[in-house]
Amino acid sequence: MRLLLVLQMLCLAGYHASRSRDWAHHGAPMFADLTVREMKAVRAYLHGIPEMKLTDARNKIMKKNNILLIEVHLPKKHEALKALDYGQARPPREARVVILFGNQTKPNVTEYIVGPLPSPTSHEIKTFKGGKPIQFNSRPITSVEYEHINNILEKIATTAHKVLFETTDGYSYTNCSHRCLTFSDIAPRGLASGDRSSWIMLQKFIEGYFIHPVGFEVLVNHQDLDPEKWFVEKVWFNSMYFNSVEELVEKYESGEVPKIKLPNHYKDELYSTYIPRGHSNTPSNIHGPKLVEPQGHRYFIDRNFVEYAGWSFAYRVRSSAGLQVFDLRYNGEKIAYEISLQEAIAFYAGDTPAAMQTKYIDAGWAMGTSTFELAPGIDCPEIATFVDLYHYFDTDKPVRHRNALCIFEMTTAMPLRRHFNSNFQGGYNFFGGLENTVLVLRTTSTVYNYDYIWDFLFYLNGVVEVKVSASGYIHATFFTPNGLHHGTRVNNYVLGNLHTHLIHYKVDLDIAGRENSFETMELKYVNFTNPWSPKNFIVQSKLHRTEHKTERSAAFRFGKKLPRYLHFYNPNEKSKWGHQKGYRIQYNSHAHSVLPKGWREENGISWARYPLAVTRHKDSEITSSSIYTQNDPWDPVVSFEDFVRNNEDIVNKDLVAWVTVGFLHVPHSEDIPNTATPGNAVGFFLRPFNFFDEDPSVASRSTVIVRPGQDSKPKVQRWTPEVVGHCVTDKPFFYNGTYAGV
């Protein structure tokens, strides 16, 4: 009878896991990015509405109505869960559309929800929390606006031709062939809400121009929709400020401005390139090690649905922000509804106006659309599955980004678990080990100078790692002696400016269900009488648990100690051992705040006050930032502080963890030509904490156990083929295990 009951329970568990898998697979398309067909259908539908008076985005005039962005609009969570948890029909697909209405008496930015897809028939206005309007001057810069910026720079450079030509020994902005100048623009664009003035610095247009500043910076007011009305507000040259380009030229000619001349030899400009130089001790006639899959992939992909070693999830790459994972499960059991990149910032310091003003908030540059092609063998191993991505941002037709996302399994060259059990007599009782393989979901964002590598790693033991690695060119400005207070000299006339990177993630945890609670754990010393020697005392650690009942109590500020164990658990679900099923967040970060609370631009990044904040899930609190924050951080349409301010109950509720990671970067000479990834990777782990009854990787058949045989020969026990494959080795596994003096 007992055996029958056990068999029935096993069959029921298998049925539940199979059904859960089918529903997860069924629901995954809800989160998929828009197809090319859907994007084109949305555009055609909106262009067919006469009263909108839409024209092409690439139309050269500024005073026009045009579509800026089209991306998928996700269903509300409770609607999505009907499909994911019960197998019901998926909600109709919809698109989020951003339209710039510049051809209005009062220009505005309006967002719409358009659907149903793929054949839309209706649209409605989408609003932000509190119904806050989007200021027109907060819109991202478009390619057409850049063309007009280039035009005014041509006029500026023509006026200052002699200054620039003599300073750079022959470089010019116009009428040049190989000795040209280019520019980088700085944001935010002004000092207060409503401003649209950008500091622009000129650079030599050679490979790696980001680290070739020439010491000429100009503040251009481009607020008016008529580019003919744009004007110069300020000029900076050789540590001096001028009210106009003409004033600079006049004082330069009269000798009031000291002249400088930059080095202009090929070897002096080589430093920004990838061309090898110097002596190498690595043989160049052979390749380094490579990943192989002896018998092919061990993961399954169906469009945006992925399965691997018990894991299943859906993914998308949001055009405005980047990589996101949805409906994360292990063996069919829920762990997270959403883990998504929200924002990335880099706040700088320096002595030039461009450096002082640089506070990059990358969603405002459509960070998610900066997902360019990945190189096999460099960005991802050659064995990876490469996926094309499609975006519709500042364009008139969808743009294909070939091979912009990759998925692969890799070995970490580190055991997941291992133990050598010595007999302390020159031999052993057994050896056991399991190789550590992980599935990696990866894409990159190249936001002008910086390259971010975004990773989700899924381990066999139920651990998820979320990581970003930084590379690319540093943001450099013209060297001045005072600049050494804010950075490092990395070449002639080049200062690498200090800056802090902060990355914000949304982690909507559903640990074994939606109702979760949150507690922190720390240690406290206890001092008590030794029970076997009453004359003495014992001092040891004791767990101290703090249940956080409100949002404010679970919002941890930078500058204060973050508890070491951050535990999210389901109070209604227990493990075999009576523990509440849980996961914890573990940080790999040395982030800190970038500005004092409430100081101007800091209002736009109020999430950056907290390494961790825990809130109740709300459909009105979907994102912590927006594409408008970069150009209006002073009065943002999304204020994360509002998420925490209402201080709601978070006990046994649907919880969202908002995680901030990052690092300080003081550039150094080894950042030339590029910042390297080692030491510049941060993130966090989601680690099971009594979620399973034991380490779930015990199910892996890649385990190897070695015991001494009766004939003194090792007895190897394994559950995979004895020979891995000729691409790795044609020799079977061997292990001796003995040790002796020599």
C-alpha positions, 0 to 999 in steps of 0.5 A: 500500500505504501509503495503504491502511494509513493508511485502515485505521488511520483506520477503526480509530480511528473505530471505536474512538471510536464504540465508546468513545462508545457504552460511555460512553453505556451506562455513564452511568446507573450514576452517575445520582441516584436517581429518585423511584420508586427513593427511594419503593421504598427507603423502602417496603422499609425501612418494611416491615421490622418489627424496624427499627420505622421511623416518619416523619422528621417525627414530632415526638418525638425518640426514634424510628427514622427514615430521614435520607438516601437517595441512590445508592450507586455501584458499585465502580470496577472493576465500573463499568469493565466497563461503561464499557470493555467494554460489559458489563452495568451493575451493579445499582443500589443506594441508600445509606441513613442511619437514625437509631435514636433509639428504642434503649437505646443510640441509634446511626446506621447506614448501609445499602446497599439493592438491587437497584433499582428493586425492593429485596429486600435490605440490608446494613450499610455501614461506614466505613474501619476499621469505625469506628462513627458516634456518635449525637451526630454526626448532622446537626440535623433539622427536628424538632430545630429545632422543639424548639430553637425551643420552648426559645428561645420560653421563653428569649425570654419570660424575657428579653422586656424585655431584648430588647424594649428593646434592639431598640426593639420586637422580640420572639421571640414574639407578634410580627407585623412586628417579630420576632426569629429565630435562627442556630445555630452549629456544631460543637455543643460542645467535645469528642466526644459534646457536643451544645450549640449557641450560638444568636444572635438576629437581627431577622427582616427581609430579610437577617437574617444581618446583623442581630444583636441582641447576644443569644447563648445556649448551649443543651444539647440532647443529651437525646432528651427536649427537656424536659430541655434547658437553658441553659448560658451567656448572652452579652449586651453583652460579658458572660457569664451562667450563666442567662437569669434571672441576665441579667434580674436584673442588667439590672433592677438596672442592673449590665448597661449597656443598649443600644438599636439603631437602628430606622428603616426606612432603618437596616434597608434595608442588608440588602435588594436594593432599589436605592438610590443614583444609577445611571448605567446606563439602566433602559429597556434590557436589558444584553447576552444570550447567544443560540444562533443555530441552537440547542444544540451539545451533546447531553444524555441524562438525566445523559450530556452530549456537547460538542465531543469531550467526554463525561461523566456527572454527578450531584448527591450529596445529602450533598456536591454536584456530581460528574462521572464518566467524563470523556473527550475524543474517547473517550479517558479523562481522569478517572474522577471529579471531585467536590466533597467538602467546603466549610468556613468557619472564623471568628474573633471576639469573641462566643462565636458567632463564636469557635465558628463552624467550618462544615463544610458536608456536615454541613448536607447541602450537596448538598440545598441546590440551590435553583431557578436564575433564568434570566438571573441564575444561568444564561443564558436559553438554558440547559437547566435540570434538576430535582433530587430529594433525600431528606434529612430528609423523608418523601417525595422533594423536587423542586428545580425547575430546580436545575442548568443546562447551557449553552454560552457565549462568553467574549468572549475568543479561544481563540487568535489571531494578527495577522501584520504585514508591518511595512509597514502591512499584514499577511500573515494574521490567524487566530483562534478564538472561545472557547466553553465548556460550563458545568455549574452548580448552587448550594448555599445553605447558610443565609447563604452561596451557592456557585456550582459550575461545571465548564467544558469548553474546546475545547482539552481544558482543564477548569476546576473553579470555585466562586464565593462570594456570599450574606450574610456571617456577622456578629455583634454589634459590639464594639471587640475585634471589630475584631481579627477583622473589620470594622464594616460597619454599626451594631452589626454586625461582619463576621467574618473567615473562611477558605473551603476547598473540597475536591475528589476528582480521580480521574485516568485519563490514557489509562488507570488506570495513572498516575504523578506528577511535579512540575517546577520551574526551577533556574538553571544557570551555564555558559561562553558557547560563543561567548564563553568569557570570559563566562557564561550563566545560564538556567533548566533543568527540574528534574523530581521523580518522586514515588514514595510517597503521603507524598512527594506530600502537599504541606502548606500553608506550604510552596511548592507546585511550579508544575507538577503533572504526572500522566501515563501511563508506558505511553502516548506521544504522536506526539512521544515524550512520555508522555501527561499532564495537569497541575493548575493552581491558582487559589487563595490558600488556607491552613490554618485551624488548627494540625495536630491542634488539636481540630476540625482533626482532622476536616478533616485534608485541609485540611493539604494543597493537594494530596495524591496517593493510590492509589485504594481503594474504602475511600477514596471520600470525604474527609469525611462528614455527621457531621464537622460535629457531631463533628470531634474524632473523625471517622468519616472521617480523611483523614490515614489515606489518606496515612499508609500511604505506598503506592507511587504509580508506575504506579498508579491515582491520585487527586489530592485538591485543596484550594482557597480564600481568606481573606475579611476582610469589608468594607463592600462586602460589604453587602448581599451578597458579590459574585462578582468576586474571590471565585472559586477553583478549578483547571484540568486542562490537557493536557500532551502528551496530544494531538499538537497543540491539539485545538481545531484541529478546530473549524470556528469558526476564521476566517482572513483573508489580503489578496487580490490586489485588496487586498480581504481574503479571508476563509476560514471554515467556518461560515455567513457571517452569524451570525443576526439576533439577533446581527448581520445583517452578514457578518464583516468585517476590514481588517487595515491600519494607517497614520498619520493 
